[in-house]
């Protein structure tokens, strides 16, 4: 089974040997696959037994990849908020106004202003 545009298609008969590593990495890293689907693919296509230590390691790896994705999303949101604050400061450099409009602390606004070297009015 192969995930293609959110539909499962059976390609196991036509996958060439040179694509096996790609397929293995996709199986391990594709976020749309749950743990059971990963284990099934690894057992059926690669004859890797998913009992004991190997299964526990796969579970840990899946949890780790999920944490990395979540961390990346948080960092992206932080960066986006900093850019939004900087844009507001460039149009209206009054710190309390920007903080109130974006529902963030004045310290955060001042920190972004300092980081972006934007002259601000603090009162």
PASEBA-1860 file (N, C-alpha, C; in nm, 3 decimals):
! residues 123
1> XXXXXXXX> 0.084/-0.117/0.000/0.000/0.000/0.000/0.089/0.124/0.000 ~ 0.046/0.226/-0.067/0.123/0.348/-0.082/0.028/0.466/-0.072 ~ 0.063/0.565/0.009/-0.022/0.682/0.024/0.007/0.778/-0.090 ~ -0.094/0.804/-0.171/-0.079/0.895/-0.284/-0.198/0.989/-0.286 ~ -0.170/1.118/-0.264/-0.275/1.220/-0.262/-0.394/1.176/-0.177 ~ -0.364/1.131/-0.055/-0.462/1.092/0.045/-0.547/0.972/0.006 ~ -0.501/0.893/-0.091/-0.568/0.768/-0.127/-0.465/0.656/-0.120 ~ -0.507/0.543/-0.070/-0.418/0.428/-0.062/-0.422/0.353/-0.195
9> XXXXXXXX> -0.305/0.335/-0.256/-0.294/0.266/-0.383/-0.192/0.154/-0.366 ~ -0.219/0.039/-0.422/-0.127/-0.074/-0.410/-0.020/-0.065/-0.519 ~ 0.102/-0.032/-0.478/0.215/-0.022/-0.572/0.323/-0.125/-0.543 ~ 0.300/-0.214/-0.448/0.406/-0.304/-0.405/0.461/-0.389/-0.520 ~ 0.380/-0.419/-0.620/0.427/-0.500/-0.732/0.514/-0.423/-0.830 ~ 0.501/-0.292/-0.831/0.575/-0.215/-0.932/0.689/-0.130/-0.875 ~ 0.709/-0.133/-0.743/0.819/-0.056/-0.684/0.951/-0.120/-0.725 ~ 1.040/-0.039/-0.779/1.171/-0.089/-0.821/1.266/-0.088/-0.703
17> XXXXXXXX> 1.372/-0.171/-0.712/1.467/-0.181/-0.603/1.530/-0.047/-0.567 ~ 1.559/0.038/-0.666/1.625/0.165/-0.636/1.538/0.260/-0.555 ~ 1.407/0.233/-0.545/1.317/0.317/-0.468/1.288/0.261/-0.329 ~ 1.348/0.148/-0.295/1.320/0.086/-0.165/1.362/0.174/-0.047 ~ 1.478/0.236/-0.058/1.523/0.322/0.051/1.430/0.443/0.065 ~ 1.391/0.500/-0.047/1.297/0.612/-0.045/1.167/0.571/0.021 ~ 1.117/0.455/-0.016/0.992/0.404/0.040/1.006/0.379/0.190 ~ 1.120/0.324/0.230/1.144/0.298/0.373/1.144/0.429/0.452
25> XXXXXXXX> 1.215/0.528/0.402/1.220/0.658/0.470/1.081/0.722/0.474 ~ 1.008/0.711/0.365/0.871/0.764/0.361/0.784/0.696/0.466 ~ 0.798/0.567/0.478/0.721/0.492/0.577/0.752/0.540/0.718 ~ 0.878/0.567/0.745/0.919/0.610/0.878/0.881/0.755/0.908 ~ 0.880/0.840/0.807/0.868/0.983/0.831/0.736/1.047/0.790 ~ 0.658/0.982/0.708/0.534/1.041/0.658/0.436/1.064/0.773 ~ 0.398/1.190/0.799/0.312/1.216/0.915/0.171/1.160/0.903 ~ 0.125/1.130/0.782/-0.010/1.078/0.765/-0.025/0.933/0.811
33> XXXXXXXX> 0.086/0.863/0.829/0.079/0.723/0.872/0.079/0.715/1.023 ~ -0.009/0.631/1.077/-0.007/0.610/1.222/0.089/0.494/1.252 ~ 0.109/0.468/1.378/0.205/0.366/1.420/0.170/0.227/1.366 ~ 0.043/0.191/1.369/0.002/0.058/1.320/0.031/0.045/1.171 ~ 0.001/0.149/1.093/0.028/0.144/0.949/0.178/0.130/0.923 ~ 0.260/0.203/0.998/0.406/0.193/0.982/0.454/0.050/1.011 ~ 0.405/-0.004/1.122/0.446/-0.140/1.160/0.404/-0.241/1.054 ~ 0.281/-0.228/1.003/0.234/-0.321/0.900/0.322/-0.315/0.775
41> XXXXXXXX> 0.355/-0.195/0.731/0.440/-0.179/0.611/0.578/-0.238/0.636 ~ 0.637/-0.209/0.751/0.771/-0.260/0.780/0.774/-0.412/0.789 ~ 0.668/-0.470/0.844/0.662/-0.616/0.854/0.639/-0.682/0.718 ~ 0.544/-0.629/0.641/0.506/-0.692/0.515/0.604/-0.666/0.402 ~ 0.651/-0.540/0.389/0.736/-0.506/0.276/0.885/-0.527/0.302 ~ 0.924/-0.516/0.429/1.067/-0.523/0.460/1.102/-0.640/0.551 ~ 1.002/-0.720/0.588/1.020/-0.836/0.673/1.094/-0.800/0.803 ~ 1.061/-0.684/0.859/1.119/-0.641/0.986/1.017/-0.674/1.095
49> XXXXXXXX> 1.051/-0.766/1.186/0.955/-0.802/1.290/0.933/-0.685/1.386 ~ 0.808/-0.657/1.415/0.773/-0.542/1.499/0.739/-0.584/1.642 ~ 0.809/-0.680/1.692/0.784/-0.721/1.830/0.901/-0.676/1.917 ~ 0.877/-0.667/2.043/0.981/-0.635/2.139/1.046/-0.499/2.118 ~ 1.178/-0.502/2.116/1.257/-0.379/2.116/1.238/-0.296/1.989 ~ 1.226/-0.361/1.874/1.210/-0.286/1.748/1.079/-0.207/1.749 ~ 0.972/-0.269/1.794/0.843/-0.200/1.803/0.847/-0.083/1.899 ~ 0.913/-0.100/2.013/0.925/0.009/2.110/1.008/0.124/2.053
57> XXXXXXXX> 1.114/0.091/1.980/1.198/0.195/1.920/1.121/0.273/1.813 ~ 1.042/0.203/1.734/0.962/0.269/1.631/0.861/0.363/1.697 ~ 0.798/0.318/1.804/0.704/0.401/1.877/0.772/0.527/1.929 ~ 0.889/0.512/1.986/0.965/0.626/2.037/1.002/0.721/1.924 ~ 1.045/0.667/1.811/1.082/0.750/1.696/0.962/0.828/1.644 ~ 0.846/0.765/1.639/0.725/0.834/1.592/0.688/0.947/1.687 ~ 0.699/0.922/1.817/0.671/1.026/1.915/0.770/1.141/1.901 ~ 0.896/1.109/1.876/0.999/1.211/1.859/0.973/1.295/1.735
65> XXXXXXXX> 0.937/1.231/1.625/0.911/1.307/1.503/0.789/1.399/1.522 ~ 0.690/1.352/1.595/0.574/1.437/1.626/0.614/1.557/1.710 ~ 0.703/1.536/1.807/0.750/1.646/1.891/0.829/1.747/1.809 ~ 0.908/1.700/1.713/0.985/1.790/1.628/0.892/1.875/1.542 ~ 0.789/1.814/1.488/0.692/1.889/1.407/0.623/1.995/1.494 ~ 0.582/1.956/1.614/0.516/2.050/1.704/0.609/2.165/1.740 ~ 0.735/2.134/1.769/0.834/2.237/1.801/0.851/2.333/1.683 ~ 0.858/2.279/1.562/0.872/2.362/1.443/0.753/2.455/1.423
73> XXXXXXXX> 0.635/2.404/1.450/0.515/2.487/1.438/0.517/2.600/1.541 ~ 0.557/2.569/1.664/0.565/2.672/1.768/0.666/2.780/1.728 ~ 0.781/2.739/1.679/0.884/2.836/1.637/0.831/2.922/1.521 ~ 0.761/2.862/1.429/0.704/2.936/1.317/0.602/3.038/1.362 ~ 0.519/2.998/1.459/0.419/3.090/1.512/0.486/3.206/1.586 ~ 0.592/3.176/1.662/0.666/3.282/1.732/0.726/3.379/1.632 ~ 0.787/3.327/1.528/0.847/3.412/1.425/0.740/3.497/1.357 ~ 0.627/3.438/1.327/0.517/3.512/1.265/0.467/3.624/1.355
81> XXXXXXXX> 0.456/3.598/1.487/0.412/3.701/1.580/0.516/3.813/1.587 ~ 0.644/3.779/1.587/0.749/3.881/1.588/0.741/3.969/1.463 ~ 0.716/3.907/1.349/0.704/3.985/1.225/0.580/4.076/1.230 ~ 0.472/4.026/1.285/0.350/4.106/1.298/0.374/4.225/1.390 ~ 0.440/4.202/1.503/0.473/4.310/1.595/0.561/4.413/1.527 ~ 0.664/4.365/1.456/0.754/4.457/1.386/0.678/4.540/1.283 ~ 0.588/4.479/1.209/0.508/4.553/1.111/0.420/4.659/1.179 ~ 0.358/4.624/1.291/0.277/4.721/1.365/0.365/4.835/1.415
89> XXXXXXXX> 0.484/4.802/1.467/0.573/4.905/1.520/0.618/5.002/1.411 ~ 0.637/4.952/1.292/0.681/5.039/1.182/0.571/5.137/1.143 ~ 0.446/5.100/1.163/0.334/5.188/1.128/0.293/5.278/1.245 ~ 0.305/5.225/1.367/0.269/5.301/1.486/0.365/5.257/1.596 ~ 0.463/5.341/1.626/0.568/5.297/1.719/0.534/5.319/1.866 ~ 0.409/5.331/1.898/0.366/5.348/2.037/0.349/5.210/2.100 ~ 0.439/5.174/2.189/0.445/5.038/2.246/0.313/4.995/2.311 ~ 0.253/5.073/2.401/0.128/5.027/2.464/0.018/5.000/2.362
97> XXXXXXXX> 0.009/5.082/2.259/-0.093/5.062/2.156/-0.072/4.928/2.083 ~ 0.052/4.903/2.041/0.082/4.778/1.969/0.056/4.658/2.059 ~ 0.097/4.666/2.185/0.075/4.556/2.280/-0.074/4.528/2.298 ~ -0.152/4.633/2.310/-0.297/4.616/2.328/-0.362/4.558/2.203 ~ -0.325/4.610/2.087/-0.385/4.563/1.961/-0.355/4.416/1.934 ~ -0.236/4.371/1.972/-0.196/4.232/1.943/-0.210/4.140/2.064 ~ -0.259/4.196/2.176/-0.279/4.117/2.298/-0.151/4.045/2.342 ~ -0.042/4.123/2.346/0.086/4.072/2.394/0.139/4.170/2.498
105> XXXXXXXX> 0.243/4.129/2.570/0.299/4.217/2.673/0.382/4.329/2.610 ~ 0.390/4.439/2.683/0.474/4.550/2.636/0.620/4.507/2.630 ~ 0.661/4.419/2.723/0.799/4.370/2.721/0.829/4.294/2.591 ~ 0.731/4.218/2.544/0.750/4.145/2.419/0.765/4.244/2.302 ~ 0.682/4.346/2.302/0.689/4.447/2.196/0.824/4.517/2.200 ~ 0.869/4.554/2.319/0.999/4.620/2.334/1.112/4.527/2.289 ~ 1.101/4.399/2.321/1.203/4.302/2.280/1.213/4.291/2.129 ~ 1.100/4.288/2.062/1.100/4.281/1.916/1.156/4.410/1.858
113> XXXXXXXX> 1.118/4.523/1.918/1.169/4.652/1.870/1.321/4.657/1.881 ~ 1.371/4.609/1.992/1.517/4.608/2.011/1.585/4.515/1.912 ~ 1.528/4.397/1.896/1.586/4.298/1.805/1.586/4.348/1.661 ~ 1.479/4.417/1.621/1.466/4.466/1.485/1.520/4.608/1.468 ~ 1.572/4.663/1.578/1.629/4.799/1.576/1.527/4.903/1.528 ~ 1.409/4.897/1.588/1.301/4.991/1.557/1.290/5.089/1.673 ~ 1.300/5.218/1.644/1.286/5.321/1.746/1.139/5.327/1.788 ~ 1.116/5.323/1.921/0.978/5.317/1.970/0.952/5.425/2.073
121> XXX> 0.823/5.457/2.087/0.776/5.545/2.192/0.726/5.456/2.304 ~ 0.779/5.473/2.424/0.744/5.382/2.535/0.634/5.436/2.625 ~ 0.593/5.557/2.609/0.489/5.609/2.699/0.358/5.630/2.628
END
